């Protein structure tokens, strides 16, 4: 009955399409995020190094496929094929134990659970490869007709599968032993004991054997084998739950009573499709998607910054204003790149200088974000430090292709061509970055070509020749030094002005404002007007007398703002409704302590 049931083809097709659309349209940046923090090389040494420990082949294969996540359409197709493949293999295993109407729907549960796990950016593709290999090995074993052949295969497959897929070999051993029980009608207790315990003990002993010969890893890593998550120091216990789910499903199929209720095919189709839809809703929409959607938003900012899609970043901010420093950093950079930073920065949420110039932290994400800003400002050495530290902080000890590209660029700008060449040698062994590496190699030792490059030449021109200590408390001074040495560095100037506003340094702002003469502005940018008229109003009651071309709209708004601020007992709610996109509201109500709230400077 099951063989001729169209649902056995229709449900997996619907499921695979849902997985594909989810990762292509709703979670594409989770795929991009994974791709940039790994480095797959087509070299013999990389293969041997990766595959030199249990589960290494699954890691190698997982990294091979992860490099295609650079393209979300292809990445979504790969994930869809893997998750659908897991369902199909589990269904095939189930049917070897027993044909049951519930088997088809139950076979989706492990795949749904893995789909949920893969909504977390820390899940790695190698885990899916390991499960696929394990299910294939199990299916081969239970497909053998001869009992002797099955026993020989069981013992022979244990070390091979352990080396290919790591600790998931335990799942295969249990399933194969269980299948043998099903075929043995009247086994003796001694037979049961020997046939069950001996292969299980053999499989459980392999991590200790591997640890004896390969001492560089902890024993827990040999138990799991595969790097299921980026944080390899943590045990991925959720994978053990997945194995338990598979065993419970097989048990359910064996012991469930036969369903003898006759229903019309259309009702059967409808019920099963709705059941699958309910599973997707509960596992993915209600949990996987909702728990990780904020991460997807941040990863979207990161991806578009990496690809220089500045307008797309601003579109995202217009749809939903960013609220955390790391996304605000990307937005401010995009506003500068599109010429809108001085005019529109306070139309979006700002939370102090951290949203402009991130402080270095010992992880792999914050330095990646901060490095983008410092690189664009011309702080080449700071960008190099951030890129190197971000790569070395990766929790799974891989290398980051994104960081390597930046290290090539910083060393090229600094003139350290041998170091740049070393990194290019690595990138030339990749699939999608080798052409960039070969093209970049033509710039080595060619000063004129580098100086003529629109990005690298600019970075050389704006480089500071004065040493200073990078410090969280000295970011304003760093910008000042940069601008003082290269007064044509517009980004350094606008970031200096923005930094001064964000730290509420109303004493220094008018001084820095007078330095704008080297840059052409059709009119004073909006946020600068708001700051200037506010500073003027601190010591002058007549706003109209300000000796600067401040628009009538700004003058009128600051008067209205001041009237509400001084006359209403709790003015914040009312001011938020009317003036939340002004510098005045930021100055008074954003939780950042001002450096100075009064000014004695005269124009």
C-alpha positions, 0 to 999 in steps of 0.5 A, a space after each residue: 500500500 505504501 509503495 503505491 501511495 503518492 503521498 510518499 512522494 508528495 509530502 517530501 516534495 512539499 517539505 523540501 520546497 518549504 525548507 528551500 524557500 525558508 532558507 532562500 527567502 527568510 534565513 539567507 543570511 544565516 547561510 552567508 554568516 556560516 560561509 564567511 567564517 570558514 575556509 575550505 581549501 582544495 589541497 592535499 594537506 587540508 584534506 589530511 588535516 581535516 580527516 585525520 581524526 574521527 568524524 573528520 570526513 563529515 567535517 570536510 564534506 560539510 565545509 565543502 558544501 558550506 562554501 556554496 552558502 555564499 550564494 543563498 539560492 544554492 545554499 538553500 538548495 543544499 540544505 533542502 536536499 540534506 534535510 529531505 534526504 534525512 527524512 527519506 533515509 529514516 523512512 526507508 529504515 522504518 519500512 525495513 522494520 515495519 510497514 505502517 501508515 504512521 511511518 511516513 509522518 513520523 519520519 519527518 520528525 528528526 528532519 524537522 528537529 534538525 531544521 530547527 537546530 540549523 536555524 541557529 547559526 552555530 550549527 554546522 553542515 558537517 552534522 547533517 553529513 554525519 547523520 546521512 552517512 550513518 543512515 546510509 550505512 544502517 540501510 545497507 546493513 539491514 538490506 543484506 539478506 544473509 545473517 552472517 553477512 549482516 553480522 560481518 558488516 556490523 563489525 566491519 562498519 563500526 570503525 569505518 563509520 566512526 572515522 567517517 561520521 564520529 560518535 553517531 556510529 552508536 545510533 547505527 549499531 543500536 538500529 542494526 542490533 535491533 533489526 537483528 532482534 526482529 529477525 531472531 524469533 527464538 534467541 537464547 539469552 546468551 545469544 542476545 547478550 553476545 550479539 548485542 553487547 559485543 558490537 556495542 562495547 566495540 563502538 563505545 571503546 573507539 573514543 578511548 582508542 582514538 584518544 590514546 593515539 591522538 592525544 591533542 583533543 579532549 575525550 569529549 570531542 572523540 565521543 562526538 567526533 563531528 563538529 556539530 556546532 562552532 563552539 567545539 568546547 561545548 558538548 552538542 547534547 541536542 544531537 543526542 536528543 536527535 538520536 533518541 527521537 530516531 530510536 523512539 520513532 522506530 519503537 513507535 512504528 514497531 509497537 503501534 497497532 495497525 490503523 484499519 480505519 478506512 478513509 477517502 484518499 482526499 481526507 488522508 491527503 488533507 490530514 497528513 499535509 495538515 499534520 506536516 504543516 503543523 509540525 513545520 509551524 511548531 518546530 520552525 515558525 513558532 520556535 526556530 524562526 522566532 528565536 533567531 529572527 533578530 540574529 538574521 536581521 543583524 546578519 543581513 546588515 553584516 552581509 550587505 556591509 560586506 557586499 557594499 550594499 549600502 542602500 539595502 542597509 538603509 532600507 532595512 533600517 527604514 523598515 525596522 530601526 536597529 536597536 543594538 550597537 552592532 547594527 547601528 554601526 552598520 547603519 551609520 557606515 551606510 549613512 556615511 557611504 550614501 552621504 546622509 550621516 550628518 543629516 539623518 543619523 538622529 532619525 534612527 536610534 543612536 545609543 552613544 559612540 559604541 554605535 559609531 566606533 565599536 570597542 574591541 572585544 575578544 570574540 569573532 563578531 565585534 572585531 569583524 564589524 569594527 574592522 569595517 569601520 576602521 578600514 573605511 576611515 583609514 585606520 589600516 593597522 587597527 583594521 588589520 588587528 581586528 581582522 586577525 583577532 576575529 579570525 583567531 577567536 573563531 571557536 572551532 579553530 578554523 580560518 575566516 575567508 573574510 578576515 584573510 581577504 582583509 589581511 591581504 588588503 591591509 598588508 598590501 596597503 602597508 607595503 608588506 608584500 611578502 605577508 600579503 603573498 602568504 595570504 594570497 597563496 591560501 586564497 588561491 586554493 579556494 573555489 570562489 576567491 581564487 580569481 580575486 587572489 590572482 588579480 590582487 597578486 598583480 598589485 604586489 610590488 607595484 606602487 603606482 598600481 596600488 596608489 591608483 586603486 580606488 580603495 587601496 590608494 585612498 587608504 594609503 593616502 589617508 593613513 596616519 603617520 603618527 603612533 597612538 594607543 588604541 583606547 576606548 576613551 581616546 576614540 575622539 582623539 584618534 579621529 582628531 589625529 586622523 583628520 589633523 594629518 589628512 584634512 581632506 579625509 571627509 569620513 574622518 571629519 564627519 565621524 569626528 562630528 558625529 562622535 562629538 554629538 554622540 558623547 554630547 560634547 557641546 563645548 568642542 562641537 562648535 570648534 570642530 564645526 568651523 573646520 568644515 570649510 574644506 568640504 562643500 555642503 549645500 547647507 549645514 546638515 540637519 543634525 549639525 543645525 540642531 546642535 548649533 541652535 541648541 548650543 546657541 540657546 544655552 547662552 542666548 534667549 533670542 534664537 533668531 539672532 544666531 549668526 549661522 544659516 539655520 533653517 526656519 524649521 529648525 529654529 521653530 522646532 527648537 522653540 517648541 521643544 524648549 517650551 514643552 521641555 520647560 513647562 511640562 512636568 514629565 515631558 519625555 512622552 510628549 517630546 518623543 512623539 514629536 521630536 524623537 528624530 532630533 538631536 535634542 531628544 537624543 541629548 536629553 533622553 538617551 542614556 549616555 552621560 554628557 561630557 558637558 551640558 553647557 558652553 561658554 563658547 561664542 560665535 
